[in-house]
């Protein structure tokens, strides 16, 4: 039990850093050198203002110095980081695969929130995640890395073809994200992830149109659906693929 508590805390801390990436990367700011500060009053935040999740609760979601509200994603991303780290430890244990999934899930979390807020998927986040993940994939065996490269090419080419057929209905960030998904998930699981993403995205789009919350020309970020599809496929992709094949046969 102690190790799960430790990993949950480590996930909270990682989630705090992911929040820095979410806020600064779209603005082109450094995620390392610039000190943390309130975006409303500019006051430099102290260590006790930055305790993951705890500070938000104590401060009741407001800046200690000016009273401005703290963005919703700060506590949610920190909590998600803690839960993801704990889930990865439970599902994969202490392994190279767990390390690869931690990199991948962290990437997905950042991408999903940025896409929701700005409708962009920064290339730098995808590149950094891929470069960090490749060594952990290779340490699981060269065959797994080869499968990841095959998944990268297949998913990237498929999404590019869909984007060309849709004539602008899908952004370049979605294509690159799908390729990175293929790298981490491999050929079979990325197919499951994409299928889930299209089903969830299509269903959500129809509901938003039917309720009048979105018009036919309003953009709907697809990154969060790709991220959710990836999470499901990483945990249950093999089982879902086997179920689907049995259903067809």
N, C-alpha and C positions, 0 to 999 in steps of 0.2 A: 504493500500500500504506500509506503514512504516514497518509492521510486515514482509512482504515479503522481503524487503530490509535487515532487521535485520537477517532473516533466511538465505538469500543468503550470507551475510558476515560470519555468523556462519558456513555455509557450506564451504566457502573458507578456514576458519581457520582449520576446520576438515580435509579438503583436504590436507592442509599443513602437518598435523600430519600423515595422511595416506601415504604421500610421504616418511616420515621417516620410516614407517613400510615397505614400498615397497623396500627401499634401504637397511635397516639394517637387517631385519628378515632373508633373504636368506644368509646373511653373519654371522649370529649367534650373532649379536651385540644388545646391549640394546637399546630399543626405548625410554627410559626414562632418564637414567642417563648421557649418553655421550652428550656433547654439540654439536650443529650443526657446521660443518666445511666444507670447500671446499675439495673435494676428490682429487683434482689435486695438490694444493699447501699446504693443511693442515691448512690453516689459519682459526681461529675461526670466524664464521660469527656473525656480530652484529645484533641487533634487526631490524635496518633499511634495512638490507640485506634479511630479512625473511618475509617481508610484503607480504602476499599471492597475487599472480598475479601481483601486482603493482611493486614489486622489479624486477621481471623478465622483465617487460616492460621497466622500467627505465634503467636497466643494459643491455638492448638489448640482453638478453639471454647469458650473459658472466659474469664470476666471476669478482667482483670489484678489486680483489687483483692480480690475475695472468692472467686474460683474457681468461681462459679456458671456453669452451662452457658448458652451463647448460643443463642437459638431458631433452629431449622433454617431458617426463612424468610429470615434476614438474608443469608447468602451466596448462597442460591438466587435471591432476588429481584435482588440486585446482578448476579449472573452473567446472569440473564435479561434485565436491562436492557441490559447490554453486548451481548448477542447480538441483541436486538431492534433496537437502534440500528444495529448493523452490517448486519443484514438489510434494514432499511428503506433505508439508503443504497445497498446493492447493488441492490435491486429498483426503487426510485423515484428514486434519485439526489438531487441537491440541488434540491428543488422544493417548491412549496406543498403538493402532495399528500403528500410525505414528512413535512412538518411536521404535517399533519393526522393522519397515521397514527401519528406518534410520540406525539401527545396521546392518540389512541384506544387504542393498545396499552398505554401507561402506565396509563390508566384501567382497562383490562381486567385488567392484572396485579394492581393494587391490589384491585379488586373480587373477583377469583377467590380471592385469599388470605384476605381478610376473610370471604368467604362460607364458605370451608372451615373457618375457625377459629370463627366466631361465628354462622353461618347468618343473616347479615344483609347487605344491600347498602345502605350509607348514601346517603341522598339528596344530601348535600353533595358527595360524590365525583362522582356522576353530573352534578350541576348544574355543578360546576367544570369537568369535562371537556367538557361541551357548550358552555359559554361560551368556553372556550379554543379549541375546535375550529372554531366557526362562522366566525371571520374567515379562517382558512386555507381552509375550504371555499368561502367567497365569493370569495376571491382566485383560485380555480381557474375561476371563471365562475359567474354567477347561475344558469345552467341546472343546474349540479351541486348548488347549494344547494337549488334547488326539488325536485330528485330526492331529496335528503336529507330534506327536510320531508315529502315523500310517503312515503318509507320510514319515517320516524318515526311518522307517523299510522297507516300500515298495520300495522306491527309492533306498535305499542302496542295498537291495537284488537284485533288477532288474539289477542295474549297475554291481554288482558283477557277476551275471549270464552272462551278456553280455561280461564282461572282461574274464571270464573263457572260453566262447565259442570262443571269438576272439583270445585267446591264446597270451595274452600280448599286444593286440592292444589298451588297455585302462589302464591308470595308476591308482594306488591306491588313489592318490589325487582326481581324478575325481569321484571315488566311494564315498569317504568321503564327497566331496562337494555336490554331489547329495543327500546324506542323510541329510546334513544340509539344503539344499534347501527344502526338504520335511518337516523338522521341522518348517520352517518359513511359507511355502506356504500351507501346508496341502495336503491331498491325491489327491483331484481333480486338484488343481492348479499345483502341481508338475508334474502331468502327462502331462499337457499342456506344462509346461516349458521344460520337457525332449524331448517331440515331436518336439517343435520348435528348440531346440538345435541340435537335430540330423538332422533335415531338413537343417538348416543353415550350420552346420558343414559339412554335406555330400555334399551340393552344392558347398561350398567354396573349399573343397578338390578336387572335380572334375574339377573346374575351374583352380585351381593351377596346377593340373596334366596336363590338356589340354594345358595350356600356357607354360609348361615346367619350372615353377618356383619352383615346388616341384617334387621329384621323388616318386616312389611307397613306398620306404622304409624310406623316410624322415618323421620325426614326425611333426604333426600339433597340437599345443596346443588346447585342447578341453575346457579348463576352460573359456575362453572368450565367447564361444558359450553357455555354461551352464549359465553364468552370464547374457547374453543378453536374453536368454530364460526365465530366472527367472524374469527379469525386465518386460518383456512383459506379462508374466503370472500373476504377482502381480497386474498389472493395468487392464488387460483385460482377465484374465484367465476364469472367470465365463462366460463371453459373448462368448469367443471362444469355450469353452466346450459345451455351449448350441447350438451354431451354428453347431458344428460338429455332435452333437446328432441329431439335426433336419435334417441335410443333410443325415445322414444314414437312418433315418426313412422316 
